[in-house]
């Protein structure tokens, strides 16, 4: 039986094609060809997996815990927190949390005493 895979190599088998008759190098070549032909799809699968896992991996980065909006409302109702909005003035004017202190991020280092 003659089997041709791709244009680079050919294998001739005298026995019927069965999985245990295929040698190891043939399997390796098939795997390498599969990876070459499907590199874009493999990359997309890996990239989408990383994208889905990123929020879980990034949770609590830089020692600052992330809280949900519900948790934020609960904390705000229990105590009088300082809410610091570091967005620029245009974004702050569009909408902000009531009672939030506005210090643009560019000015934050110079106004830390406030």
C-alpha positions as CSV (number, residue, x, y, z in Angstrom):
1,X,0.0,0.0,0.0
2,X,1.4,3.4,-0.9
3,X,0.7,6.4,1.4
4,X,1.8,9.9,0.4
5,X,1.6,12.7,2.9
6,X,2.5,16.1,1.7
7,X,5.0,16.7,-1.1
8,X,8.1,16.1,0.9
9,X,8.0,12.4,1.8
10,X,6.3,9.1,0.9
11,X,6.0,5.8,2.8
12,X,5.4,2.4,1.4
13,X,3.7,-0.3,3.5
14,X,3.3,-3.9,2.7
15,X,0.9,-4.7,5.6
16,X,-2.6,-3.1,6.0
17,X,-2.4,0.3,7.6
18,X,-3.0,-0.1,11.3
19,X,-2.1,2.2,14.2
20,X,0.5,-0.2,15.7
21,X,2.2,-0.7,12.4
22,X,3.0,3.0,11.9
23,X,6.5,3.8,13.2
24,X,7.3,6.5,15.7
25,X,9.0,8.8,13.2
26,X,6.0,8.7,10.9
27,X,3.8,9.7,13.9
28,X,6.2,12.5,14.7
29,X,6.2,13.8,11.1
30,X,2.4,13.7,11.1
31,X,2.3,15.7,14.3
32,X,4.8,18.3,13.0
33,X,2.8,18.7,9.8
34,X,-0.4,19.1,11.8
35,X,1.1,21.8,13.9
36,X,2.5,23.6,10.8
37,X,-0.8,23.4,9.0
38,X,-2.9,24.5,12.0
39,X,-0.5,27.0,13.7
40,X,-3.0,29.9,13.3
41,X,-5.8,27.9,14.9
42,X,-3.6,26.6,17.7
43,X,-2.4,30.2,18.4
44,X,-6.0,31.4,18.5
45,X,-7.0,28.6,20.9
46,X,-4.1,29.4,23.2
47,X,-4.7,33.2,23.0
48,X,-8.4,32.9,23.8
49,X,-7.6,30.6,26.7
50,X,-5.2,33.1,28.1
51,X,-7.7,35.9,27.6
52,X,-10.4,34.0,29.5
53,X,-8.0,33.2,32.4
54,X,-6.3,36.6,32.6
55,X,-8.9,38.2,35.0
56,X,-8.5,35.2,37.4
57,X,-4.7,35.4,37.2
58,X,-4.6,39.2,37.6
59,X,-7.0,39.4,40.5
60,X,-5.5,41.3,43.4
61,X,-2.4,42.4,41.5
62,X,0.0,44.9,43.1
63,X,-1.4,44.1,46.5
64,X,-4.6,46.0,45.9
65,X,-7.7,43.8,46.3
66,X,-10.4,44.1,43.7
67,X,-14.0,44.3,44.9
68,X,-17.3,44.0,43.1
69,X,-19.8,46.9,42.8
70,X,-22.0,45.2,45.4
71,X,-19.1,44.9,47.9
72,X,-18.3,48.6,47.3
73,X,-21.9,49.7,48.1
74,X,-21.8,47.6,51.3
75,X,-18.5,49.1,52.4
76,X,-19.8,52.6,51.6
77,X,-23.0,52.2,53.6
78,X,-21.1,50.9,56.7
79,X,-18.6,53.7,56.9
80,X,-17.6,57.0,55.4
81,X,-14.9,56.0,52.9
82,X,-12.7,58.3,50.9
83,X,-13.5,57.8,47.2
84,X,-10.7,59.1,45.0
85,X,-11.4,59.6,41.3
86,X,-8.2,59.9,39.3
87,X,-9.7,60.2,35.9
88,X,-9.2,63.4,33.9
89,X,-11.6,66.3,34.3
90,X,-13.7,65.6,31.2
91,X,-14.4,62.1,32.3
92,X,-15.2,63.2,35.8
93,X,-17.7,65.8,34.5
94,X,-19.5,63.1,32.5
95,X,-20.3,61.2,35.7
96,X,-18.8,60.2,39.0
97,X,-19.7,58.7,42.4
98,X,-21.4,61.2,44.6
99,X,-19.0,62.6,47.2
100,X,-15.9,61.4,45.3
101,X,-12.8,63.5,45.6
102,X,-11.3,64.4,42.2
103,X,-7.6,64.5,41.7
104,X,-6.4,63.7,38.2
105,X,-3.8,61.0,38.1
106,X,-1.2,63.4,36.6
107,X,-1.5,65.6,39.7
108,X,-1.7,62.8,42.3
109,X,1.9,62.7,43.3
110,X,2.0,66.5,44.0
111,X,-1.3,66.5,46.0
112,X,-0.7,63.5,48.2
113,X,-1.1,65.6,51.4
114,X,-4.7,66.4,50.6
